[in-house]
Every structure is written in structure tokens, then in C-alpha cells.
Amino acid sequence: MELKSQGLPKNAYEVALKAAKVRLNEIKQHVERKFADEQSFILQRELKELNKQQLLRFHNLETQLTNNELNIRARQLDTLHALLNKHHEIIKSLEFSHFNLLEQMKRRHLEAQHEAELSSQRDYNKRALEEKTKEHAMQSKQQPRELKAKEAIIRKQFRLAVKIQSRQFKAYQAHMLQLVPKEEHKELHIRLKEEQNRKIAALADQYELTIEKMVTEQTVKLDSQQEDDLRLLTEKLNKELSLLTDYQERQKASLYVQIERERVQLQDRLNLRLAVVQQKINDDKSFFDRTCEKRLSQLQKKQIAELELFSAANNTEGENASTTTARLSIERSMSSNINKENSSSSCNTSQPGTPKKSPSNEEKNKNFVGSSNVVVNLNGANGNIIINKEVSCSTSSNNKNASIPTEDNLNVELRRCTFTNL
């Protein structure tokens, strides 16, 4: 009725009628697709419920197996406690015999150790004195050779000093001869030569005195050093022997005290061993109870996490399916809108009774002014998909404007459903 009331020409009316039929077919197809999507959603929901029931049955079986395992471990723990009591009785009888045997072995070992230590210390003292005497004899024998070597070094230094002084004297003499007249050269040469001989003689006396002093000091030093070394060594060896005997006495007394203390401690351990075993049994039972509680708690948390993961996975699958359906709908809507735009343009530009001419590119640019705006908003956070498409076109023919029917304005809004957790 709306098409008839607009007073369109026959050709335009037929084109608009065909477009309306096309839109009705699209609406029908949209309803059919919506029904198919609803049936698919129901199928997916039933499959999710079945998977959830299977997961719950698996959790029940897992809980039952865990309880059976804990019962077996409890029986094993009781057997272990019985073995501990029997082990205590056997160890109690063995410790008495081992303690007596160990006491005798300690006494014999300590006596043998003390005898060996005293013998080794006496031998060491004897060898140390002999080695020190040999060392002193060798030093006394090698002293003259060392003194000669040091004397040779000092004399070599003296000769080197004389050479240096001679070179310096020659340079000084040449310099002085240049300063005085030639008639005084002979007298100056004699005076400088005497001064040089006097200095060399003084230097020689100084080096000879140094050599004598070195020989005397080395001889006295060697004798006093040997006496001090022998005295210090003797004192050191006597002190070591005295310390060894004192240490052995303390060690023997400490052994006797230790044996008595160990005997008392053994008696106390034997009296307290049974209480310790019972305490261990109680601790094991408490620990086993805590372990059972922890194991069951972890199992429960694991099952809850699996259920939550199952629900989250189902929600994600639902969102992916909805997004895919929305995208397909968008593509179909955009393709149908393009077809509608083409049909509307052809309808509005045709005049009754005149043959249709294909306009040139320039005429299209002059006579057709259109705008097309498409806005697509995919917002995964809010779960909404909104598509707004507005198409408007205007044609100019004989300075008259023809408007497009309101059915050509398309506003599609798709909203993605949010599935609740199963």
C-alpha cells in the first residue's frame, strides 16, 4: 500500500515490488537461521550437561580410590610401628655388649697411643739435636769461604770506585788546566796528582777497615747464633716433651670421665627409649592424619578447579560460536544492502515513457551524489556487536529531487548473547 500511495511509475513500482519481495525472503531466511541457531544452542547445552555429569562421576571415582589408598597406608603405618617396638628391644640388648667392648678397646688404644707418642718424641728430639750440631759444623766449615767471597765483593767495589774517581779527576784536571795560564800547568798537575793519591789512599784504608770489621762481626755473629740456636732448640724440645706428657695425662683422665658419663647416658637412654619410640609413633600418626587431610583438601580443590575450568571453557566456546554467527550475519547484510542500493538508484533515475540511457562517467559524477557510512564495533569486554549502516543518495533530473523510500535506510543491530555458567 505504501508503494501505491507514493504514485510511482509502473516500471519503478515493479522494481520496488521486487525489492520488497527480496527483503521478505531475506527476513524469512533470517528467521530460519535464527531457529537453527537456537536448536544448535540447545544441542550444545545438552552436550555440556552430559560432559559435566561425566566429570562428576570421574571425581567420585577419584575420591573413592584416594580413600582406599589412604586406608592401605594406614595399615602399613601400623605394621611399621610394630617393627619399631621390636627394633627397640633388639637394640637395647646390643648396646650393653657393645659399650663394654668399646670401653676395653678405648683403654688399650689410648695406652698404645701414648707409648708410641713418647717414643716418637724422644726420637725426634735426638734427631733434631744431631741435625743442629751437623748444621753448626757445616756453617763453621763454610764461614772462611763465605768471608773470602764477601771480601772479594768489597775489593771489587773498591776498584770500581777508584776507576770512577780517576775518570772524575781527569775531567777535573782538564777543566782546571783550561782556567789557569800555561806556565802554571805543571805545578797544578803535581798538586792535583798528590790530592788524588791522598784520596785513593784514604778510600783504600776505609775499605780495608770495612773488611776487617765484616770478618770480625761475621765470626762473632756465627758463634753467638749457633749457641742461641742450640739453646732455643733444647728448650723447645724439652717443652714439647713436657707438653706431651701433660696432654697424655689429661687425655687419660678425660677418657675415664667420658666412659663414666657414657655409661650414665646409656642407662638414661635405655630408660627413655621406650618413651621416645611411643612419641615417634604418636607423631607419625599425627603426621599421617594431617597428610590425609591435606591430600583430601588438595583433591577437593583440584576437582573444584576442574569444574571451574570446564565452565570457563564452555563459556569461551559459546562466545566464539556467537561471534562467528554475528560475523556471517554482518557479511550477508552488507551484501544485501549493496544490492538494494543498486536497485534503488536505478528506480529513482528512470523517467516514465523515456528509454533508459547508460550515463557516462562525467554524468555520473554530476548527477549522483551519495554517502555511505558503515560503523562496526566489536567489543569483546561488553559482549556486544553493533553494526550501523546508513545509505543516502540523491539524483538531479530537470532540477527536481527524488528521495529514496524509507525501506532503503538500513539500521542493523546485533547483540551477542552472554551465556551463564552451567
DODO-19815 format. One line per 10 residues: number of its first residue (from 1); their letters; for each residue x, y, z of C-alpha. Coordinates in pm, 1 decimal, padded with zeros to 6 digits, m for minus. Example, Ala and Ser with C-alpha at 12.3 -4.5 7.8 and 13.67 -1.06 7.14 Angstrom:
<atoms>
1	AS	01230.0,m00450.0,00780.0 | 01367.0,m00106.0,00714.0
</atoms>
This chain:
<atoms>
1	MELKSQGLPK	00000.0,00000.0,00000.0 | 00283.0,00236.6,00075.8 | 00427.0,00180.8,m00274.0 | 00090.5,00253.8,m00436.6 | 00037.5,00566.1,m00231.7 | 00370.6,00706.5,m00349.0 | 00244.7,00729.6,m00708.7 | 00546.3,00570.5,m00869.8 | 00555.8,00485.6,m01241.0 | 00484.7,00129.3,m01343.1
11	NAYEVALKAA	00842.8,00030.2,m01403.8 | 00958.2,00183.8,m01076.8 | 00666.7,00020.3,m00894.8 | 00760.5,m00322.9,m01031.0 | 01122.8,m00275.1,m00933.5 | 01023.0,m00162.5,m00582.2 | 00784.2,m00458.4,m00553.8 | 01061.9,m00699.7,m00647.5 | 01288.2,m00536.7,m00389.9 | 01016.2,m00577.6,m00124.7
21	KVRLNEIKQH	00982.9,m00946.0,m00212.7 | 01356.8,m00986.3,m00185.1 | 01350.5,m00824.9,00159.2 | 01068.5,m01055.9,00268.7 | 01269.3,m01357.3,00153.7 | 01568.3,m01229.1,00347.7 | 01353.2,m01188.9,00659.5 | 01230.1,m01544.5,00615.1 | 01584.1,m01676.0,00577.4 | 01690.6,m01474.2,00882.4
31	VERKFADEQS	01411.9,m01633.0,01091.2 | 01509.3,m01979.8,00970.0 | 01875.7,m01919.3,01055.3 | 01773.5,m01790.7,01397.8 | 01571.4,m02108.1,01459.9 | 01868.3,m02324.0,01350.5 | 02097.1,m02129.5,01582.9 | 01857.1,m02185.0,01873.1 | 01848.3,m02558.4,01805.9 | 02228.8,m02566.4,01786.9
41	FILQRELKEL	02247.3,m02377.1,02117.1 | 02014.2,m02631.0,02282.6 | 02227.9,m02917.0,02148.3 | 02545.9,m02758.7,02279.6 | 02384.8,m02702.4,02619.6 | 02279.7,m03068.0,02647.2 | 02630.1,m03181.3,02545.6 | 02781.1,m02956.9,02811.7 | 02547.2,m03102.2,03074.0 | 02647.4,m03455.7,02972.0
51	NKQQLLRFHN	03017.7,m03369.5,02993.4 | 02961.1,m03216.5,03334.5 | 02791.3,m03534.3,03459.8 | 03080.7,m03744.7,03331.6 | 03327.2,m03515.8,03509.1 | 03133.1,m03550.5,03834.9 | 03132.7,m03931.5,03806.0 | 03509.1,m03921.6,03746.8 | 03552.0,m03706.6,04058.1 | 03353.1,m03955.0,04267.5
61	LETQLTNNEL	03569.2,m04243.3,04143.4 | 03887.7,m04045.7,04212.8 | 03772.1,m03972.8,04569.4 | 03694.0,m04340.7,04630.6 | 04036.4,m04453.6,04504.2 | 04208.7,m04193.1,04720.8 | 04026.7,m04318.0,05030.8 | 04128.9,m04676.8,04953.7 | 04492.1,m04570.0,04912.5 | 04490.2,m04386.8,05246.1
71	NIRARQLDTL	04344.1,m04691.7,05422.6 | 04623.6,m04911.4,05284.6 | 04885.8,m04663.2,05400.7 | 04729.3,m04661.0,05748.5 | 04768.2,m05040.1,05775.0 | 05129.2,m05011.1,05657.4 | 05194.4,m04748.3,05925.0 | 05063.2,m04982.2,06197.9 | 05298.7,m05256.5,06077.4 | 05588.3,m05010.5,06081.6
81	HALLNKHHEI	05514.1,m04914.8,06441.9 | 05520.6,m05280.0,06549.6 | 05860.5,m05319.7,06383.9 | 05986.9,m05012.3,06569.5 | 05896.9,m05164.9,06906.7 | 06073.4,m05489.1,06818.1 | 06377.0,m05299.3,06693.0 | 06395.0,m05112.5,07023.7 | 06416.4,m05435.1,07222.3 | 06693.7,m05576.0,06999.9
91	IKSLEFSHFN	06899.8,m05256.3,07010.6 | 06864.5,m05243.7,07387.6 | 07035.3,m05582.1,07427.6 | 07309.0,m05499.0,07176.5 | 07405.9,m05165.0,07326.9 | 07515.4,m05318.9,07659.1 | 07756.4,m05562.7,07496.6 | 07888.4,m05302.3,07252.5 | 07951.2,m05049.4,07528.1 | 08160.3,m05288.6,07737.3
101	LLEQMKRRHL	08364.3,m05398.2,07436.4 | 08416.6,m05039.1,07323.7 | 08536.6,m04936.0,07670.4 | 08809.3,m05201.4,07672.5 | 08919.5,m05109.2,07320.4 | 08944.4,m04738.5,07410.3 | 09167.1,m04810.2,07712.1 | 09403.2,m05035.2,07515.2 | 09418.0,m04794.2,07222.8 | 09497.1,m04495.2,07444.9
111	EAQHEAELSS	09780.8,m04676.8,07623.5 | 09936.5,m04788.2,07293.7 | 09897.5,m04438.5,07150.8 | 10074.0,m04279.7,07449.6 | 10366.9,m04519.5,07428.4 | 10407.1,m04454.1,07056.1 | 10387.9,m04076.4,07105.0 | 10656.6,m04075.0,07377.9 | 10887.1,m04294.3,07170.8 | 10837.8,m04076.7,06863.2
121	QRDYNKRALE	10901.9,m03756.8,07060.2 | 11228.2,m03887.6,07209.0 | 11349.4,m03998.7,06866.1 | 11255.6,m03661.3,06721.6 | 11447.2,m03475.4,06995.1 | 11757.0,m03685.6,06934.6 | 11745.3,m03633.4,06556.5 | 11684.1,m03259.4,06595.2 | 11992.5,m03215.0,06819.1 | 12210.4,m03419.1,06584.1
131	EKTKEHAMQS	12091.2,m03222.5,06279.8 | 12151.6,m02891.9,06456.3 | 12508.3,m02999.8,06551.3 | 12580.1,m03101.0,06191.4 | 12437.7,m02772.6,06068.0 | 12665.6,m02574.1,06301.0 | 12970.4,m02771.5,06191.7 | 12884.4,m02709.3,05827.3 | 12839.2,m02336.8,05892.2 | 13178.2,m02316.9,06068.8
141	KQQPRELKAK	13339.3,m02502.6,05780.1 | 13184.2,m02278.4,05516.2 | 13245.2,m01949.7,05700.0 | 13601.3,m01881.2,05562.4 | 13478.5,m01936.4,05207.4 | 13186.4,m01700.7,05261.0 | 13415.2,m01439.3,05416.9 | 13651.4,m01457.5,05118.8 | 13360.5,m01418.3,04879.6 | 13230.8,m01112.8,05066.0
151	EAIIRKQFRL	13586.9,m00968.9,05082.8 | 13622.0,m01014.9,04706.7 | 13294.7,m00831.8,04654.2 | 13414.0,m00540.8,04872.1 | 13750.2,m00520.7,04688.3 | 13570.7,m00523.7,04356.1 | 13360.2,m00233.2,04473.7 | 13684.6,m00056.0,04579.4 | 13839.3,m00097.2,04234.3 | 13524.5,00027.9,04070.9
161	AVKIQSRQFK	13525.9,00333.2,04298.1 | 13893.9,00403.3,04212.0 | 13815.4,00389.1,03839.0 | 13524.9,00627.5,03878.0 | 13736.4,00864.8,04086.4 | 14018.1,00856.6,03826.9 | 13779.9,00949.6,03546.0 | 13638.4,01229.7,03753.4 | 13994.1,01350.7,03836.2 | 14094.6,01358.4,03469.1
171	AYQAHMLQLV	13789.0,01560.4,03380.7 | 13852.7,01796.9,03670.4 | 14221.8,01831.5,03574.1 | 14137.2,01918.4,03213.9 | 13889.1,02176.9,03330.9 | 14141.9,02339.9,03571.3 | 14415.9,02347.6,03305.2 | 14188.7,02548.0,03083.0 | 14134.0,02804.7,03356.3 | 14498.0,02872.2,03462.9
181	PKEEHKELHI	14786.8,03003.4,03247.6 | 15015.0,02759.2,03069.6 | 15312.5,02842.5,03296.4 | 15119.8,02706.8,03600.0 | 15009.3,02379.4,03435.6 | 15299.2,02173.0,03575.1 | 15254.1,02294.4,03931.2 | 14876.6,02242.9,03911.1 | 14922.6,01894.6,03767.8 | 15155.1,01795.0,04056.7
191	RLKEEQNRKI	14915.9,01935.5,04318.8 | 14614.0,01759.2,04171.3 | 14803.7,01429.4,04144.3 | 14900.3,01445.2,04512.6 | 14541.5,01518.6,04608.1 | 14422.0,01221.7,04401.4 | 14675.0,00985.0,04561.8 | 14572.7,01108.2,04907.7 | 14203.1,01044.5,04839.7 | 14268.8,00698.7,04693.8
201	AALADQYELT	14480.3,00606.7,04997.7 | 14204.4,00724.2,05232.7 | 13947.2,00525.2,05033.7 | 14169.2,00213.8,05048.5 | 14207.5,00248.2,05426.4 | 13831.8,00282.8,05458.3 | 13764.1,m00035.0,05256.5 | 14029.5,m00232.4,05449.2 | 13868.4,m00123.3,05774.3 | 13530.4,m00232.6,05640.5
211	IEKMVTEQTV	13668.2,m00577.3,05550.4 | 13822.2,m00629.9,05892.9 | 13504.3,m00518.1,06064.2 | 13294.1,m00750.8,05847.7 | 13516.3,m01052.8,05924.9 | 13506.0,m00984.1,06298.5 | 13129.6,m00931.3,06303.6 | 13056.9,m01244.4,06099.6 | 13275.5,m01461.9,06324.0 | 13121.7,m01332.0,06645.8
221	KLDSQQEDDL	12774.6,m01344.6,06496.7 | 12813.9,m01706.0,06387.6 | 12934.4,m01822.1,06728.4 | 12659.5,m01642.2,06918.4 | 12395.6,m01752.8,06666.9 | 12496.2,m02118.9,06698.4 | 12486.7,m02102.2,07076.8 | 12145.0,m01935.4,07071.9 | 12009.0,m02186.2,06820.2 | 12126.2,m02480.9,07028.9
231	RLLTEKLNKE	11985.7,m02334.2,07348.6 | 11648.5,m02248.1,07189.6 | 11622.6,m02589.9,07030.1 | 11694.7,m02766.6,07358.8 | 11435.9,m02556.7,07541.0 | 11181.3,m02614.8,07265.1 | 11230.9,m02992.9,07268.6 | 11209.3,m03014.1,07647.0 | 10893.9,m02801.4,07641.6 | 10734.6,m03020.4,07374.8
241	LSLLTDYQER	10810.8,m03333.9,07575.4 | 10663.6,m03178.9,07889.1 | 10353.2,m03065.3,07699.9 | 10312.8,m03413.1,07554.0 | 10322.5,m03583.5,07893.2 | 10077.0,m03331.6,08038.4 | 09845.6,m03375.4,07741.3 | 09855.3,m03753.7,07778.6 | 09762.9,m03728.9,08145.4 | 09471.6,m03500.2,08065.5
251	QKASLYVQIE	09364.7,m03727.3,07782.2 | 09366.9,m04031.4,08008.7 | 09163.6,m03853.2,08276.7 | 08922.4,m03726.3,08011.7 | 08877.5,m04080.0,07880.0 | 08784.9,m04214.7,08223.2 | 08538.8,m03931.0,08276.7 | 08391.9,m03983.6,07930.8 | 08345.2,m04356.3,07991.2 | 08157.9,m04293.7,08314.5
261	RERVQLQDRL	07945.8,m04024.7,08150.2 | 07862.2,m04251.1,07856.2 | 07763.8,m04527.4,08096.6 | 07519.2,m04295.0,08270.7 | 07390.5,m04163.6,07939.0 | 07338.4,m04516.7,07810.6 | 07138.4,m04605.0,08117.4 | 06926.8,m04291.9,08070.7 | 06875.2,m04368.2,07702.7 | 06761.8,m04718.9,07781.4
271	NLRLAVVQQK	06512.0,m04582.5,08032.0 | 06382.1,m04319.5,07789.4 | 06398.1,m04523.6,07468.1 | 06053.7,m04668.6,07500.8 | 05903.4,m04325.9,07566.4 | 06084.2,m04189.4,07261.0 | 05951.2,m04471.4,07044.7 | 05599.4,m04409.7,07165.8 | 05637.0,m04038.4,07097.0 | 05757.1,m04116.8,06745.1
281	INDDKSFFDR	05457.4,m04342.2,06690.0 | 05222.5,m04066.6,06803.9 | 05398.2,m03812.9,06582.7 | 05372.9,m04044.7,06282.9 | 05002.3,m04089.8,06342.0 | 04950.0,m03714.3,06373.7 | 05153.1,m03650.9,06060.1 | 04959.2,m03917.3,05872.3 | 04631.1,m03760.1,05979.5 | 04747.6,m03418.7,05861.8
291	TCEKRLSQLQ	04867.7,m03572.4,05536.1 | 04529.7,m03734.5,05480.3 | 04350.9,m03407.1,05543.2 | 04588.3,m03221.1,05311.9 | 04554.5,m03486.3,05040.7 | 04175.2,m03477.5,05054.1 | 04175.4,m03096.7,05060.8 | 04404.3,m03081.2,04757.0 | 04184.7,m03332.3,04577.2 | 03877.1,m03124.4,04653.1
301	KKQIAELELF	04047.1,m02804.1,04533.8 | 04164.3,m02983.4,04218.4 | 03812.1,m03103.5,04142.6 | 03668.3,m02756.3,04200.9 | 03932.8,m02607.2,03971.2 | 03849.0,m02863.1,03702.1 | 03480.5,m02773.6,03728.4 | 03561.0,m02403.3,03701.9 | 03790.2,m02469.0,03404.9 | 03515.5,m02675.9,03242.8
311	SAANNTEGEN	03265.1,m02392.6,03287.9 | 03510.9,m02132.5,03157.1 | 03587.7,m02346.7,02850.1 | 03216.0,m02384.8,02776.9 | 03164.0,m02009.5,02806.5 | 03455.3,m01943.8,02570.4 | 03317.0,m02188.6,02312.8 | 02975.8,m02019.2,02333.1 | 03127.6,m01675.3,02282.2 | 03331.3,m01795.9,01981.5
321	ASTTTARLSI	03022.6,m01951.0,01820.6 | 02819.2,m01632.3,01877.3 | 03096.2,m01417.4,01730.1 | 03116.7,m01637.0,01418.8 | 02736.8,m01621.8,01369.1 | 02737.6,m01244.1,01406.9 | 03015.6,m01202.6,01151.5 | 02828.3,m01416.1,00896.3 | 02514.2,m01207.8,00952.1 | 02713.7,m00887.7,00901.3
331	ERSMSSNINK	02853.2,m01011.4,00569.5 | 02508.5,m01116.5,00444.1 | 02354.5,m00783.4,00549.9 | 02626.0,m00580.4,00378.6 | 02589.4,m00778.2,00053.1 | 02209.3,m00740.0,00054.4 | 02239.9,m00366.6,00126.0 | 02464.9,m00321.7,m00176.6 | 02203.3,m00492.6,m00396.4 | 01932.7,m00265.8,m00252.3
341	ENSSSSCNTS	02136.2,00045.8,m00322.6 | 02181.5,m00056.3,m00684.8 | 01807.4,m00128.3,m00731.6 | 01703.4,00199.0,m00561.6 | 01937.5,00406.1,m00776.0 | 01804.4,00253.0,m01095.6 | 01447.8,00307.9,m00977.0 | 01480.9,00676.0,m00890.8 | 01676.4,00781.8,m01200.0 | 01436.3,00628.9,m01460.6
351	QPGTPKKSPS	01158.8,00856.4,m01612.0 | 00825.5,00719.8,m01740.7 | 00798.3,00687.9,m02112.6 | 01164.4,00757.4,m02187.1 | 01418.8,00496.9,m02278.7 | 01696.7,00435.0,m02029.0 | 02040.6,00554.7,m02124.9 | 02357.6,00449.8,m01959.3 | 02512.9,00769.8,m01825.3 | 02871.8,00847.7,m01891.6
361	NEEKNKNFVG	03134.0,00884.9,m01619.7 | 03101.8,01265.2,m01619.3 | 02721.4,01246.6,m01590.2 | 02757.3,01001.0,m01301.2 | 02986.7,01241.6,m01125.0 | 02747.7,01535.8,m01186.7 | 02406.7,01374.9,m01130.6 | 02489.4,01128.7,m00847.4 | 02592.8,01240.4,m00504.9 | 02589.1,00970.3,m00233.0
371	SSNVVVNLNG	02735.6,00887.2,00101.4 | 02772.9,00552.3,00272.8 | 02875.0,00517.8,00634.8 | 02942.7,00182.0,00798.2 | 03029.0,00157.6,01168.1 | 03131.4,m00179.8,01313.1 | 03200.6,m00209.3,01685.1 | 03328.8,m00541.6,01816.2 | 03357.5,m00509.8,02191.6 | 03458.0,m00833.7,02349.2
381	ANGNIIINKE	03452.1,m00691.0,02700.1 | 03080.7,m00593.0,02696.1 | 02983.4,m00879.0,02466.5 | 02808.1,m00656.4,02206.6 | 02837.6,m00635.6,01828.9 | 02672.8,m00326.0,01673.8 | 02658.8,m00253.1,01300.2 | 02509.9,00074.2,01181.2 | 02484.1,00127.7,00804.7 | 02325.5,00436.8,00662.0
391	VSCSTSSNNK	02297.8,00484.9,00287.1 | 02162.5,00803.2,00124.1 | 02173.3,00907.5,m00239.8 | 02021.9,01192.7,m00440.8 | 01982.6,01237.4,m00815.5 | 01918.6,01556.1,m01010.9 | 01690.0,01538.6,m01312.9 | 01532.2,01859.8,m01453.6 | 01623.0,02039.1,m01123.3 | 01389.7,01804.7,m00928.3
401	NASIPTEDNL	01498.7,01590.2,m00628.4 | 01368.9,01236.6,m00588.3 | 01407.3,01081.7,m00244.2 | 01475.3,00712.5,m00173.2 | 01199.6,00522.7,00006.2 | 01244.3,00480.7,00378.1 | 01276.4,00099.8,00345.7 | 01620.5,00152.2,00189.4 | 01759.4,00302.1,00510.8 | 01915.1,00006.3,00694.7
411	NVELRRCTFT	01993.7,00001.3,01064.9 | 02100.5,m00340.4,01184.4 | 02187.0,m00401.8,01546.4 | 02313.0,m00741.6,01655.9 | 02375.5,m00810.7,02015.5 | 02569.9,m01115.1,02118.1 | 02416.3,m01322.2,02391.7 | 02605.4,m01382.5,02711.0 | 02579.3,m01740.3,02830.0 | 02563.8,m01801.6,03201.0
421	NL	02783.2,m02064.3,03371.1 | 02635.3,m02409.7,03376.7
</atoms>
